[in-house]
Amino acid sequence: MPSADPAVPGAQDTTASIVVRNLTLLVLSFMMSAVVNIVPQLFFARVVPDSKAWWLSVCLLAGTVMSWAGVRLSKPSLWWSRRASPAAHTAVVAGGLLLTGVAFGASFLVSGIVMFIALNLAIRFGANYAMNHLDRVSVEVAGVAKRGLNDQVSTGYRLLGMLLAPVWFGFLFDAKVATTVLVVVLTLVLVGAALPLTTKQVPPPVGPKPTHRSGTLDPVDRYVLIYANLVFAALYVFAANVVYILADYLQTPDPEAWAGILILTVFAAAVLAVFCRPMLFGAVFPNAGPSPLIPRLRLLIPGLLIVGAVVVYLNKLSTGFVGILTAGTVVGLGYGSFQLDIREYLTRAREDRGKTGFVTHYNNLANTSALLAFGIMLVLSTLTERMDMDMNRWALWAVLLISVGTVPMVFLAHASQDR
């Protein structure tokens, strides 16, 4: 078997190294999923049940601003890490990850609203800063030779982290001892997995030389990112309200546990779609050429699947667990394929067109879309409280309309590509 060509960037990278170092994304995704998708819902439902939707919206919106700032402020960190000694790089990364882990653990020990929100903001800033920095370093280390595998593993780990957090806290939110042990283990894994990325000098970027336009968007890129933001926003509005929708709108018994199971179903299907994607959906880019656009039909699928699921929930066509979980499975398969498609589109643009800033665009998708989602939630929660309307029904309508908005973006992206 021929040995890897050392002249090809990433040729010396190994599968084992990729699997280990991307565990950082698994742990950070777990933390971020917990502090966005389920823990705040449970906290505010118990502390301020009469105004839970409003406080939830405020917390999530403020946290999203901090998340966005974390990603944006981490951009110079890659430049610094190339010039810092491995020891200095290790100390800064390990210290930041430890502080994020401590804040995450402390958030389960407080009962005051202000302190809970402050810790939530600190966790989201730290986790997003670390995720963007470590992901960009990992992409550089992977290079051309291992880009595809690194994308697949990192996307799968992100989805797995998103999957596990709602399940754990849906069933064990009150198990303080077990959660404390979990936080300690996660923090140790987080720091340990990051060390391979900090103990050696970060390689210089490969591919076309970046320019001052390396992070700017061509028209087709802009439409693709708007499309991706809408898909994320639709899922955020639903996930952030899922406990209340199951409890108050669908009248589901034991809604906290079933919210965890529903989110588990969505993300389990998404993980399956990522790791079995070539078999289920085909290659990301079936046509040759630099940075080709994802096929139109596959771009349409995620939004349309969300529309179908929301129609089922909105009209209570199936309030049984089989119908709820079937809709979650279908949405999850489309979401997993969407995640990997967008990831590979943006990292390939970085490789083919020198768009080095596109990894940051990818890591900030969850935050820019969440600003839209939680802004809508804040408006809806304020209006529904004052006008005595059903917040859950309006949240489902918001998910429906956001998802429908993905359709014109797909056609505009392909129209721009064809010009």
Buried (B, 14 or more C-beta within 10 A) or exposed (E): EEEBEEEEBBBBBEEEBBBBBBBBBBBBBBBBBBBBBBBBBBBBBEBBEEEBBBBBBBBBBBBBBBBBBBBBBBBEBBEEBBEBEBEEBBEBBBEBBBBBBBBBBBBBEBEEBEEBBBBBBBBBBBBBBBBBBBBBBBBBBBBEBBBBBBBBBBBBBBBBBBBBBBBBBBBEBEBEEEBEEBBEEBBBBBBBBBBBBBEEEBBEBBBBEBEEEBBEBBEBBBBBBBBBBBBBBBBBBBBBBBBBBBBBBBEBEEBBBBBBBBBBBBBBBBBBBBBEBEEEBEEBBEEEEEBBBBBEEBBBBBBBBBBBBBEBBBEEEBBEEEBBBBBBBBBBBBBBBBBBBBBBBBBBBBBBBBBBBBBBBBBBBBBBBBBBBBBBBBEBBEEBBEEEEEBBBBBBBBBBBBBBBBBEBBEBBBEBBEE
